[in-house]
Amino acid sequence: MVRNYFQNINPIGICILIIFLQLILNSTLPAQDKGILRGYIADSTNGEVLPFSNVVINELKIGTTSNSNGYFYIPAIPVKKRYNLTISFIGYITKTMQISITANKTTEIKVQLAPTNILLKPVERIGERVTEKNSPDIGLQRISIKELEILPKGVESDIFRSLQYTPGVQSTGDVSARYYVRGSPSNENMVLIDGATIYNPFHALGIFSVIDPDMINSAEFYKGAFPAEYNGRLSSVLNIITKDGNKNDFAAKASASFISGKLLAEGPIPYGSFIVTGRKSFSTEILKKFLNNENVPINFFDLSYKLNYANPNFINGSKFVIEGFSSGDDLSNDNPLIENIKWNNNLFGFKWSQITDSPLFFNIDFHWSEFDGDVDPKLSSSKPKSNQVNDISFKTNFVYVYDSKNELNIGLDIKDLDTKLNLENSLGATSDIGSHGTDLSVYALYKFQQFENFGANIGTLVDLTGLSEAQGSSMQLCPRANLTYRILPEVSLKAAWGIYTQQITTLSDENEVISLFEPWIITPSYLKTSSAIHYTIGMKADFTQNLSLDIEGYYKVLQNIPTLNDGKILSTDPDLVTASGKSYGWEFQLNYSPSPFRFICSYTLSWAYKTINNWVYYPRYDIRNALNLILSADIGSGWEATAIWVYNSGIPYTQNMGYYNKFYFNNLYSDWSILEDYSHYAILADKDLGRLPDYHRLDLGLSKTFTIWNFRCGLDLSIINVYNRKNIFYFKRDTGERVNMLPFLPTATLKIEI
């Protein structure tokens, strides 16, 4: 087994592994007569951490950013009486303070930043690493909840819909928040809440996500080239970092949109804080706009909670977190001829973060995640389905910071996964597709950042076992590299390469316009493990303080992608077959922000192909051209206005060539059966050779913050599809009738904070 494993290692992977080991061996030893600065950055009004804040020692012109817990660390600072330290975070007042550094000792500080009175502009990169010019962050974007609140809303704020304004991210319709990244299917996207996997993160037919925006502190979104610490998906990673809760005062918030009501409570506890949020649907009337005036009995809820504790008298430098999440959707129809569909998610987690007196940080995480879905056909023609996923994960992560500013990250990830899927075919035969497996993986990542104009993240992930028998037959080595070189003070070049694997899949039908139920299973043992190779290059130019340009190009190769077997005839035929694919393209984003305006122009030119049984076709998410124009303005007095214009070239679809009257054997004993049991049956052309018309629409948003009786209030007004563009959604197969997407749609949300 070991011999076969090494025979399958990519030569590029061996080179990266050698470079990785060499970097560790060449790391500098602890410096003499130098000191260390360590600190914590938070919001002065509520104590919430400010992840990815910028920290700069002005005299030395060196700096860093705070991590997801708000901590920062600067080693090997020359001893001097006084330094001026500048801390900044977009949307907060920049703070400069004096610090003293003592030889061979650690100076600790706690910094609180006050928020400005100016509202943030949409899609602004919160915590952008402007001080770390050598940061290898190609394909990475960071998002704050404050951005989501300003963007025009389909019904209410939603992080998944905000991703669709990012270059390289596509959507196939207004109805669904499901997104596709750089030419890959949606089941190759990983969604994490504080590191825990959510398997079905959608409410209400996928119209928006199960994650309440009021719970979000920030989010990291990797469109590709994600580092070795992430495992289990081929395309992208969205890691949502939740709020800790107000550490200074008790507070509550209530809000309502046209579809749901929400409550939030937060406040301090001894040596910590808590936060609880809940959301419940109360009306489905506005959803008729999404569903061609058809009423769907959507009923959903979600609940999040988090409790954190940091007592220096217990374990100095430690932070303990207990968190949980639950969501449920129930589509129960009174009509016995329409099936009922239910699904729910549950999550529980415990996390211990530790900062030591040495330059060592570590995290220990335990998470349990569950998904349960069920289809009850009643008297309809649907067939019963049920799916259960139980995921128990244990993760550790150790970070050591050298005096050279280089970092070594080492981690262990153990995942025990159990999946069950019960199906029934058209003949009434049932099948139980269940599987259980334990995956053990380790990773090492070296961040090479001692030079001002050059940076590199080089590492590898090793899957020691697999979830199925076939996957567990040999180890999987997944080397990855991410490089940045600043050729001019204003211009940097970036590149990345990596191998990625995925051991689970969904039973997804690409022909479904709206996907209601996508059961998860461990990839069957008769299929090989899915894999992908990412190649990425890019350039960033900061022409002025208010004008920047990002360009990224990518090429992605996909192998052994599980796909439904459309040609299955016999019961012995496999349910899944493997497909391959490739995608490539260019992404451009221009940011121009002369106060009080901000303008963002993003454009994507891309190609995606999928191959099954030597047949090459365009998948539905192959959108050749995508353009987003965003303009926002701070009007003053608490008013913020936003306009977004979106253009996409037409998506592929399978055309109808014609119809014939097909005889159905519904009732052989009826005298009139031979005359009545005929229905139109569509004759289809080759798969996805047609293209729907181009798509475009204009959305407007207006927000206002004000105070009534000492209550802080917020009003968000939005108009979707201002000029009522009739964008086609799909053609009905049986009649050829055209179904359009969202028409002109005004919405409003009111928030009240206590």
C-alpha positions in Angstrom: 0.0 0.0 0.0 2.8 2.4 0.9 4.6 1.7 -2.3 1.5 2.4 -4.4 0.9 5.6 -2.4 4.3 7.1 -3.2 3.9 6.1 -6.9 0.8 8.2 -7.1 2.3 11.3 -5.6 2.4 14.3 -8.0 6.0 15.4 -8.7 5.0 19.0 -8.0 3.7 17.9 -4.6 7.1 16.4 -3.8 8.8 19.7 -4.7 6.4 21.6 -2.5 7.0 19.2 0.4 10.8 19.6 0.1 10.5 23.4 0.0 8.2 23.3 3.0 10.7 21.3 5.1 13.5 23.6 4.0 11.7 26.7 5.1 11.1 25.2 8.6 14.8 24.3 8.9 15.9 27.7 7.8 13.7 29.6 10.3 15.7 32.0 12.5 16.5 31.3 16.1 15.1 33.6 18.8 16.7 37.0 18.7 18.5 38.6 21.6 17.7 42.1 23.0 14.4 42.1 21.3 10.8 41.9 22.7 7.4 40.8 21.7 4.1 42.7 21.4 0.8 40.8 21.9 -2.6 42.3 21.9 -6.4 42.0 21.6 -8.6 44.3 19.5 -12.3 44.8 20.2 -15.3 47.2 19.6 -15.5 49.8 22.4 -19.3 49.8 22.4 -20.0 46.1 22.9 -16.6 44.3 23.3 -17.0 42.3 20.1 -13.7 41.2 18.6 -12.5 42.9 15.5 -10.9 40.2 13.4 -8.4 41.1 10.7 -7.7 44.6 12.1 -4.5 46.2 10.9 -1.7 46.9 13.4 1.4 48.9 12.5 4.5 50.0 14.4 5.1 53.3 12.7 8.8 53.8 13.3 9.7 50.3 12.1 7.1 50.2 9.3 6.2 46.6 10.3 2.8 45.3 11.1 0.3 42.4 11.2 -3.4 41.7 11.4 -5.5 40.3 14.2 -6.8 36.7 13.8 -10.4 35.6 13.9 -10.4 35.8 17.7 -9.1 39.4 17.6 -5.6 38.6 18.8 -2.3 39.8 17.1 1.3 39.0 17.7 4.5 40.9 16.6 7.8 39.2 17.5 11.4 40.4 17.5 10.8 44.1 18.1 14.1 46.0 18.8 14.2 47.4 22.3 13.4 51.1 22.5 11.8 53.4 25.0 8.7 54.3 22.9 7.0 53.2 19.7 3.9 54.7 18.1 1.4 51.9 17.4 -1.4 52.5 14.9 -4.5 50.2 14.9 -7.2 50.5 12.2 -10.3 48.8 11.1 -12.7 49.9 8.3 -15.7 51.6 9.8 -13.8 52.5 13.1 -11.8 55.5 14.2 -8.1 54.8 13.8 -6.2 54.8 17.1 -2.5 55.6 17.7 -0.9 54.8 21.1 2.5 54.6 22.5 4.1 51.3 23.7 7.3 50.3 25.4 9.1 47.1 24.5 11.3 45.3 27.0 14.1 42.9 26.1 13.2 39.2 26.1 9.7 39.9 27.4 6.1 40.0 26.1 4.2 43.3 26.2 0.5 42.8 26.3 -2.1 45.4 25.4 -5.9 45.5 24.9 -7.2 48.0 22.3 -10.7 49.2 21.9 -11.8 51.0 18.7 -14.8 53.3 18.5 -17.1 52.9 15.5 -17.4 55.9 13.2 -20.8 57.6 12.5 -20.3 56.9 8.8 -22.0 53.8 7.5 -19.9 51.3 5.6 -20.2 51.0 1.9 -21.4 47.8 0.4 -19.1 44.9 -0.4 -16.2 46.7 1.3 -13.4 44.3 2.3 -13.5 44.4 6.0 -10.1 44.1 7.6 -8.3 44.1 4.2 -4.6 43.5 4.8 -3.4 46.9 3.6 -0.4 46.7 6.0 0.7 43.3 4.9 1.9 43.8 1.4 3.3 40.3 1.2 0.1 38.6 2.2 -0.6 35.6 -0.2 -4.4 36.0 -0.2 -5.4 35.3 -3.8 -9.0 34.1 -4.1 -9.8 35.3 -0.6 -12.5 37.9 0.3 -13.7 38.9 3.7 -17.2 40.0 4.4 -18.8 41.9 7.3 -22.4 41.9 8.5 -22.4 45.7 8.0 -22.1 45.1 4.3 -25.0 42.8 4.2 -27.3 45.3 5.9 -26.8 47.9 3.2 -27.2 45.8 0.1 -30.6 45.7 -1.6 -32.5 42.6 -0.3 -34.6 40.0 -2.1 -36.6 39.7 1.1 -34.1 40.3 3.8 -30.3 40.4 4.3 -28.5 37.1 3.3 -24.9 36.3 3.1 -25.3 33.8 0.3 -27.0 36.3 -2.0 -24.2 38.8 -1.2 -21.7 36.3 -2.5 -23.3 36.4 -5.9 -22.0 40.0 -6.4 -18.4 38.6 -6.1 -16.6 37.9 -9.4 -16.3 34.2 -10.1 -19.6 33.4 -8.3 -22.7 32.5 -10.3 -26.4 31.9 -9.7 -28.9 30.3 -12.0 -31.9 32.2 -10.9 -33.5 34.7 -8.6 -35.4 32.1 -6.7 -32.4 30.3 -5.2 -29.5 31.6 -3.1 -27.6 28.5 -4.2 -24.3 29.6 -5.7 -21.7 28.1 -8.0 -18.0 29.0 -7.8 -15.7 29.1 -10.8 -17.4 26.4 -12.8 -18.2 23.8 -10.2 -21.5 22.4 -8.9 -22.9 23.8 -5.6 -22.2 20.6 -3.6 -18.5 21.3 -3.9 -18.9 24.4 -1.7 -18.2 24.0 2.0 -20.2 26.2 4.4 -18.8 26.4 8.0 -20.1 28.1 11.1 -17.1 28.7 13.3 -15.4 25.7 11.7 -18.4 23.3 11.8 -20.0 21.9 8.6 -23.6 22.8 7.8 -25.0 20.3 5.2 -28.2 21.9 4.0 -27.8 25.7 4.6 -31.0 26.8 2.9 -34.4 28.0 3.9 -37.6 28.1 1.9 -36.8 26.3 -1.4 -33.3 27.8 -1.2 -34.5 31.4 -1.4 -32.0 32.4 1.4 -29.7 30.8 3.9 -30.4 29.3 7.3 -27.8 31.6 8.8 -29.2 34.7 10.5 -27.1 37.7 9.5 -27.5 39.2 13.0 -25.3 36.3 14.3 -22.4 37.0 11.9 -19.3 38.9 13.0 -17.4 38.4 9.7 -16.8 35.7 7.1 -13.9 34.4 5.1 -14.7 33.3 1.6 -12.2 31.4 -0.5 -13.1 31.1 -4.2 -10.3 28.7 -4.7 -6.7 28.1 -3.6 -7.8 27.6 0.0 -5.0 26.6 2.5 -4.2 23.2 3.8 -6.3 23.7 7.0 -9.5 23.2 5.0 -10.4 19.7 3.7 -13.4 18.0 2.2 -14.5 20.1 -0.8 -13.2 20.8 -4.3 -14.4 24.3 -5.0 -14.8 26.9 -2.3 -14.9 27.5 1.5 -17.1 29.9 3.3 -16.2 30.1 7.0 -18.6 32.2 9.0 -17.3 33.7 12.3 -20.2 34.4 14.7 -20.5 37.1 17.3 -19.5 36.6 20.9 -22.2 38.9 22.3 -22.1 42.3 24.0 -19.5 42.2 26.8 -20.5 45.6 28.2 -24.3 45.8 28.5 -27.4 43.7 28.1 -29.1 44.4 24.7 -32.0 43.2 22.6 -33.1 43.6 19.1 -36.3 42.9 17.2 -36.8 43.1 13.5 -39.4 42.1 10.9 -39.5 41.7 7.1 -42.3 40.6 4.8 -41.6 36.9 5.5 -40.1 36.5 9.0 -39.7 38.0 12.5 -36.4 37.9 14.5 -35.3 38.4 18.1 -31.8 38.8 19.5 -30.6 39.0 23.1 -27.0 39.4 24.3 -25.1 40.6 27.3 -22.2 40.1 29.7 -21.7 37.2 32.1 -18.8 36.9 34.6 -15.6 36.7 32.5 -17.5 36.4 29.3 -20.7 37.1 27.3 -23.6 35.4 25.5 -25.8 35.9 22.5 -29.0 34.2 21.3 -30.8 34.8 18.0 -34.1 33.3 16.7 -36.0 33.7 13.4 -39.5 32.4 12.5 -41.5 32.7 9.3 -45.0 34.1 9.6 -46.1 34.8 6.0 -45.6 33.4 2.6 -47.4 36.0 0.5 -44.3 37.7 -0.8 -42.9 34.4 -1.9 -45.5 34.2 -4.7 -43.3 36.8 -6.4 -40.5 34.2 -6.4 -42.7 31.3 -7.5 -44.8 32.5 -10.4 -47.7 33.4 -8.2 -48.0 29.9 -6.9 -48.5 29.5 -3.1 -46.1 27.2 -1.3 -46.7 26.5 2.4 -43.2 27.4 3.6 -42.7 27.2 7.3 -39.2 27.6 8.8 -37.2 28.6 11.9 -33.6 28.9 13.0 -32.0 29.4 16.4 -28.4 30.2 17.3 -26.7 30.6 20.6 -23.2 31.2 21.9 -21.6 31.4 25.3 -17.9 32.3 25.8 -15.8 32.4 28.9 -12.2 33.8 29.5 -11.1 33.9 33.1 -7.4 34.8 33.6 -7.6 33.4 37.1 -8.5 30.0 35.7 -6.2 29.5 32.7 -4.5 32.7 31.6 -4.8 33.4 27.9 -7.6 30.9 27.4 -11.0 31.3 25.9 -13.8 28.7 26.0 -16.8 28.7 23.7 -20.0 26.7 23.7 -22.2 27.2 20.7 -25.2 25.7 19.0 -27.4 26.0 16.0 -30.7 24.6 14.9 -32.9 25.1 11.9 -36.0 23.5 10.4 -38.1 23.7 7.2 -41.6 22.2 6.8 -43.4 22.3 3.4 -46.6 20.6 4.4 -49.4 20.8 1.7 -53.1 20.5 2.4 -53.5 19.1 -1.1 -53.1 15.2 -0.8 -51.8 15.2 -4.4 -48.7 17.3 -3.5 -45.9 15.8 -1.4 -44.6 17.1 1.9 -41.0 17.9 2.4 -39.2 18.5 5.7 -35.5 19.0 6.7 -33.6 20.3 9.6 -30.0 21.0 10.8 -28.6 20.7 14.3 -25.2 21.7 15.5 -23.3 21.7 18.8 -19.8 22.8 19.4 -17.1 23.3 22.0 -13.9 25.3 21.4 -10.8 26.0 23.5 -8.4 28.7 22.2 -5.2 29.3 24.1 -2.5 31.9 23.9 0.7 30.9 25.8 3.6 33.0 27.1 5.7 31.6 24.3 4.9 32.4 20.6 2.6 29.4 20.5 -1.2 29.5 19.9 -3.5 26.5 19.7 -7.2 25.7 19.3 -9.1 22.5 20.2 -12.5 22.1 18.6 -15.2 19.5 19.0 -18.4 19.7 16.8 -21.4 17.6 16.2 -23.5 18.3 13.1 -26.7 16.6 12.0 -28.9 16.8 8.9 -32.3 15.1 8.6 -34.5 15.3 5.5 -37.7 13.5 4.5 -40.1 13.4 1.5 -43.6 12.1 2.1 -45.3 11.6 -1.3 -48.9 11.1 0.1 -51.0 10.5 -3.1 -48.6 12.3 -5.5 -46.4 10.6 -8.1 -43.3 11.3 -6.0 -41.5 8.6 -4.3 -40.6 8.6 -0.5 -37.0 9.6 0.5 -35.3 10.0 3.7 -31.7 11.1 4.5 -29.7 11.4 7.7 -26.2 12.6 8.2 -24.4 12.5 11.5 -21.0 14.2 11.6 -18.7 14.2 14.7 -15.5 16.1 14.3 -12.5 16.8 16.4 -9.9 19.3 15.3 -6.6 20.7 16.8 -4.5 23.5 15.4 -1.1 24.7 16.6 0.5 28.0 15.4 4.1 28.9 16.2 5.4 32.4 15.3 9.1 32.7 14.7 11.1 35.9 15.4 11.4 36.3 11.6 7.5 36.7 11.5 7.3 33.3 9.7 4.6 31.0 11.0 4.3 27.2 11.3 0.7 25.8 11.4 0.2 22.1 12.3 -3.2 20.5 12.7 -5.1 17.2 13.1 -8.7 16.6 11.9 -10.7 13.5 12.8 -14.2 13.2 11.3 -16.6 10.3 12.0 -19.4 10.4 9.4 -22.6 8.3 9.2 -25.0 8.7 6.3 -28.3 6.9 5.6 -30.5 7.2 2.5 -33.7 5.3 1.9 -35.2 5.4 -1.6 -38.1 3.8 -3.5 -38.2 3.4 -7.2 -41.1 3.5 -9.6 -41.8 -0.3 -9.1 -42.0 0.1 -5.3 -38.7 -1.6 -4.6 -36.9 0.1 -1.7 -33.1 0.5 -1.2 -31.1 1.5 1.9 -27.9 3.3 0.9 -26.1 3.7 4.1 -22.4 4.1 4.9 -20.2 4.9 7.8 -16.5 5.9 7.9 -13.9 7.7 9.9 -11.5 10.1 8.1 -8.1 11.0 9.8 -6.1 13.8 8.2 -3.2 16.0 9.2 -1.8 19.2 7.7 1.2 21.4 8.0 1.3 25.0 6.7 4.3 27.3 6.7 3.7 31.0 6.2 6.8 32.6 4.8 6.4 36.4 5.5 9.7 37.8 6.8 10.3 39.9 3.6 8.3 43.0 3.0 7.7 42.4 -0.7 7.5 38.6 -0.9 5.2 36.2 0.9 4.3 32.5 0.6 2.0 29.9 2.2 3.3 26.5 1.5 1.9 23.3 3.0 0.2 20.0 2.5 -2.8 18.1 3.8 -2.5 14.3 4.1 -5.6 12.1 4.3 -4.4 9.1 6.2 -7.7 7.2 5.9 -10.8 7.6 3.8 -14.5 7.5 4.6 -15.2 4.5 2.4 -13.3 1.3 1.6 -12.0 2.5 -1.7 -11.0 5.9 -0.3 -9.3 4.2 2.6 -7.1 2.0 0.5 -4.3 4.5 0.2 -3.3 7.9 1.6 -4.0 11.1 -0.2 -1.4 13.8 -0.4 -2.8 17.3 -1.1 0.1 19.8 -1.4 -0.8 23.5 -1.8 1.2 26.7 -2.4 0.2 30.4 -2.5 2.7 33.1 -3.5 2.8 36.9 -3.6 5.5 39.2 -4.9 5.2 43.0 -4.9 7.1 44.2 -8.0 6.3 47.9 -7.3 5.0 49.6 -4.2 1.6 49.8 -5.9 1.6 46.5 -7.8 1.8 42.9 -6.6 1.7 39.6 -8.5 0.1 36.5 -7.0 -0.1 32.8 -7.9 -1.5 29.6 -6.3 -1.6 25.9 -7.0 -3.2 23.1 -5.1 -4.7 19.6 -5.0 -8.1 19.0 -3.3 -10.3 16.0 -2.6 -13.9 15.3 -1.7 -15.3 12.1 -0.2 -19.0 12.9 0.0 -21.6 13.9 -2.6 -25.2 14.7 -3.0 -27.7 13.0 -5.3 -28.4 16.1 -7.4 -30.3 16.2 -10.7 -29.0 18.9 -13.0 -32.3 18.9 -14.8 -34.2 20.2 -11.8 -34.9 24.0 -12.0 -35.5 24.3 -8.2 -33.7 21.7 -6.2 -35.8 21.0 -3.0 -34.1 17.9 -1.6 -30.4 17.0 -2.2 -29.5 14.0 0.1 -25.9 13.6 1.2 -24.0 10.3 1.1 -20.5 9.1 1.4 -19.2 8.5 -2.1 -19.8 4.7 -2.9 -16.9 2.4 -2.7 -17.1 1.5 -6.4 -16.2 5.1 -7.3 -12.8 6.8 -6.9 -12.3 9.8 -4.7 -13.2 13.1 -6.4 -10.2 15.4 -6.9 -9.5 18.8 -8.3 -6.3 20.8 -9.2 -6.5 24.6 -9.0 -4.1 26.9 -10.9 -4.5 30.6 -10.1 -2.6 33.8 -11.1 -3.5 37.3 -10.3 -2.4 41.0 -10.0 -3.5 43.7 -7.6 -2.7 47.4 -8.3 -3.4 50.2 -5.8 -3.2 53.2 -8.0 -4.3 55.6 -5.3 -5.8 55.4 -1.8 -9.2 55.4 -3.4 -8.6 53.4 -6.6 -7.6 49.8 -6.9 -7.8 47.0 -9.5 -7.8 43.2 -8.9 -7.3 40.7 -11.7 -7.4 36.9 -11.3 -7.2 34.1 -13.7 -7.9 30.4 -12.9 -7.8 27.0 -14.5 -9.5 24.1 -12.7 -9.4 20.4 -13.5 -12.0 18.0 -11.9 -11.8 14.2 -11.9 -14.1 11.4 -10.7 -17.1 13.6 -10.0 -20.1 11.5 -8.8 -23.1 12.1 -11.1 -26.5 10.5 -11.4 -26.6 7.7 -13.9 -29.3 8.9 -16.4 -28.8 5.7 -18.4 -29.7 3.3 -15.6 -32.1 0.6 -16.8 -31.5 -2.5 -14.7 -31.5 -2.7 -10.9 -27.9 -3.9 -11.1 -26.8 -0.7 -12.9 -25.0 1.8 -10.6 -26.9 4.8 -9.3 -23.9 7.0 -9.8 -21.2 7.2 -12.5 -18.1 9.4 -12.6 -17.7 12.5 -14.6 -14.8 14.9 -15.3 -14.8 18.6 -15.9 -12.7 21.7 -16.4 -13.3 25.4 -16.0 -11.2 28.5 -16.6 -11.7 32.2 -16.8 -10.7 35.7 -15.8 -12.1 37.9 -13.1 -11.7 41.7 -12.8 -12.8 44.0 -10.0 -12.3 47.8 -9.9 -12.9 49.7 -6.7 -13.2 53.5 -6.7 -14.2 55.3 -3.5 -14.1 59.1 -3.4 -15.9 60.1 -0.3 -18.9 60.0 0.1 -19.3 57.6 -2.9 -18.1 54.1 -3.6 -18.2 52.4 -7.0 -17.4 48.8 -7.7 -17.3 47.2 -11.1 -16.7 43.5 -11.4 -16.6 41.4 -14.5 -16.1 37.6 -15.1 -15.3 35.9 -18.4 -15.5 32.1 -17.8 -16.0 28.7 -19.4 -17.1 25.4 -17.8 -17.3 21.9 -19.3 -18.5 18.6 -18.0 -17.8 15.1 -19.5 -19.8 12.0 -18.9 -19.1 8.8 -21.0 -17.0 10.8 -23.4 -19.9 13.2 -24.0 -18.9 16.9 -23.4 -21.6 19.5 -22.5 -22.0 22.8 -20.8 -23.4 22.5 -17.3 -26.2 24.9 -16.2 -23.8 27.1 -14.2 -21.7 27.8 -17.3 -22.3 31.6 -17.6 -19.9 33.1 -20.1 -20.2 36.8 -19.1 -21.1 38.3 -15.7 -21.1 42.0 -14.9 -21.9 43.7 -11.6 -22.0 47.5 -11.1 -22.5 48.8 -7.6 -22.8 52.5 -6.6 -23.4 53.6 -3.0 -23.5 57.0 -1.4 -23.5 58.3 2.2 -26.3 60.9 1.9 -25.8 62.0 5.5 -28.1 62.1 8.6 -28.0 58.3 8.8 -29.1 57.8 5.2 -27.3 55.4 2.8 -28.3 54.8 -0.8 -27.3 51.9 -3.0 -27.8 50.9 -6.7 -26.8 47.6 -8.2 -27.0 46.6 -11.9 -26.4 43.0 -12.8 -25.9 41.4 -16.2 -25.4 37.8 -17.1 -25.2 36.1 -20.4 -27.7 33.3 -20.9 -27.3 30.0 -19.1 -27.4 26.6 -21.0 -30.6 24.6 -21.2 -31.9 21.6 -23.1 -34.3 22.6 -25.8 -37.6 21.0 -26.8 -37.5 19.7 -30.4 -41.2 18.8 -30.4 -43.9 16.7 -28.9 -45.8 13.5 -29.5 -48.9 12.1 -27.8 -47.6 9.4 -25.5 -50.0 6.7 -24.2 -49.8 6.1 -20.4 -51.1 2.8 -18.9 -53.1 4.5 -16.2 -56.2 2.3 -16.2 -56.3 -0.7 -18.5 -59.8 -1.7 -17.4 -61.4 1.6 -18.5 -63.4 1.4 -21.8 -62.2 4.9 -22.6 -58.5 4.4 -21.7 -57.4 3.9 -25.3 -58.9 7.3 -26.1 -58.1 9.3 -23.0 -54.8 8.2 -21.5 -52.6 10.3 -23.9 -50.4 13.2 -22.8 -47.9 15.5 -24.5 -44.4 14.1 -24.2 -41.4 16.4 -25.0 -38.7 15.4 -27.5 -35.5 16.9 -26.2 -32.5 18.1 -28.2 -28.9 17.3 -27.1 -28.2 18.3 -23.4 -27.7 22.0 -22.7 -27.0 23.0 -26.3 -29.4 25.9 -26.1 -28.9 29.3 -24.3 -31.6 31.3 -22.5 -31.7 35.0 -23.3 -29.4 37.4 -21.4 -30.3 38.4 -17.9 -30.1 41.9 -16.4 -31.9 43.9 -13.7 -31.5 47.0 -11.5 -31.9 47.0 -7.7 -32.2 50.0 -5.5 -31.7 50.2 -1.7 -32.2 53.0 0.9 -31.4 52.6 4.6 -31.9 55.0 7.5 -30.9 54.8 11.2 -32.7 56.9 13.7 -33.7 57.0 17.4 -37.2 57.0 18.9 -37.7 57.1 22.7 -34.1 56.0 23.3 -34.6 53.0 20.9 -32.1 52.7 18.0 -34.1 51.9 14.9 -33.2 51.0 11.4 -35.3 51.0 8.2 -34.3 49.3 5.0 -36.2 49.9 1.8 -35.4 48.0 -1.4 -36.8 47.7 -4.9 -35.8 44.6 -6.9 -35.9 44.7 -10.7 -36.7 48.4 -10.9 -37.5 48.5 -14.6 -39.5 45.2 -14.4 -37.2 43.2 -16.8 -38.9 40.0 -17.8 -35.9 37.6 -17.2 -36.8 34.1 -18.2 -36.4 31.3 -15.6 -37.4 28.2 -17.6 -39.8 26.8 -20.1 -42.3 24.2 -18.9 -41.6 20.9 -20.6 -45.2 19.8 -21.1 -46.6 23.0 -22.5 -43.6 25.2 -23.5 -44.9 28.0 -21.3 -42.4 30.6 -20.4 -41.9 31.2 -16.6 -40.1 34.4 -15.6 -38.0 35.4 -12.6 -38.7 38.1 -10.1 -40.8 41.1 -11.4 -40.8 44.6 -9.9 -40.6 43.9 -6.1 -40.5 46.5 -3.3 -39.5 45.2 0.2 -38.9 46.7 3.6 -37.3 45.6 6.9 -37.7 47.4 10.3 -35.2 46.9 13.2 -35.5 48.1 16.8 -32.7 47.8 19.3 -33.1 48.1 23.1 
